[in-house]
Amino acid sequence: MTLTITPDHFTEIIAHARAAAPRECCGLVGGTEGGRARTVYRLRNIAADSQVTYEAAPEDLFAAQRAMRERGEQLIAIYHSHPRATDPSPSETDVRLAYYPTAVYFIVGLGNQEPCLRAFHISEPAETWRPAVFTIEESE
């Protein structure tokens, strides 16, 4: 399945990464069963060392999940940033903490002039990851 986000979703995720830098940002993307994004949910990163890892504030996570249920959305993606990366890929920590095997994991790299958004399927039990396909197009 190809995940689809809108230009506005892309802009929101990049803006969140830039606002959080040099710390990592984190958030969720809610959408349809078919993989079309509807809502970006910014979460606060409460990790002890937020410049190199992320941990979503539990109250933010619960509020986002509650909002998704109320809107009839599913969790389709999780995003975070690697502020210094030019071509981001999952770290060992990202793989170890990938508890949502059906979600796509977006990682924003801010190390170049232009931000870089990459998507991945991560298998925590298998300790592997592979690129995921996503498109950016206007909503229907």
Buried (B, 14 or more C-beta within 10 A) or exposed (E): EEBBBBEEBBEBBBBBBBEBBEBBBBBBBBBEEEBBBBBBBBBBBBBEEBEBBBBBBEEBBEEBBEBBEEEEBBBBBBBBBBBEBEEBBBBEEBBEBBEBEEBBBBBBBBEEEEBBBBBBBBEBEEEEBEEBEBEBEEEE
